[in-house]
Amino acid sequence: MNRRNLIPVLAAFAGAAATATAAEGNPMMDLLAASAKEKKGVTVYVKGQQIGMLVTHLGLEFVEGRSQAQSRIIVRLTAIDAVTMA
């Protein structure tokens, strides 16, 4: 197989991998959406800090939630390192 044949084959594999990844979704967003839907709490990890909250609104750039100590918590999605749900 020469380079002229190899490039289209690699492009096809890359396109298939991108489609498979997009079909799976984002696990972090799935957990945040599940918290909002099921009214279950999540722990959000941001720069080494843990924030326990119940998600009340999930936007494109921010997630909004509440906890027993705070009535309103807003976290930028790009700042989140990890999310766990008990």
N, C-alpha and C positions, 0 to 999 in steps of 0.2 A: 504494500500500500504506500503510495507516495503522498507528498504533502497536499496536493490538490484534492485527493480523495479524503484525506484525514481531517481537514478543516471542516467540511460540512458535517461529517460524522460527529466531531467534537461539539459543534454548534447545536446539533440535534440533541445530544445528551445533556448539554447545559440547559437547553430549553425545557426538556422533560424534567430535569431536577428542579428548576424554578417553578414549574407548574405543580409538582408534587409538594413542594414546600408551601406554596400559596394555598393549596387545597387543605393542608393540615391546620392552618390557622396559627395564631400566636398563643401559646399556652399561658403566658402571663395575662393576656387580655381575657382569655377564657376563664381563668380563676377569678379575675375581678368582676366579670359579668356574672359568674355563678354566685358570687357573694351578694351582688345586688338582687339577683333573682330569687335566691333561696334564703335571703336574710341570714346568712352565716358570716361570721367574722373572718378576717384575713389578717396576716401579719405582713406588713410591707417593710422591706429592708432598703434603707436609703443611706448611703455613705457610712455604713457600719452601725447605724441606728435602727432600732426596731420600732415600728409604729403599728399598734393593734387598732383595727377599725372595722366598721361595717360599711361597705360601699353603698352610698346613696345615689351617686350619679357618676357615669363613666363617659367622659368626653373624648375628643380627638387628641387633646394635649394634656389634659388634667384628669385626675380621679378625685372625686369628692366623697368624703365619708364622715362618720361620727364615731365617738367612743363614749365610755362612761365619764371620762374626765373632760373631754372636749366636745362641744356641740357641733363643730364644723372643722374638718381637716381637709386641706387641699394639697395634693402632691402632683408635681409635674411627672408625666409618664416617662420622660427621658431620664429622670433622676433615679428611677426605681432600679435597684440591683436585682432583687428577687421578691417573690410573693409566695407565701404558704397559706394553706387553709387547713384548719383542724378538722 
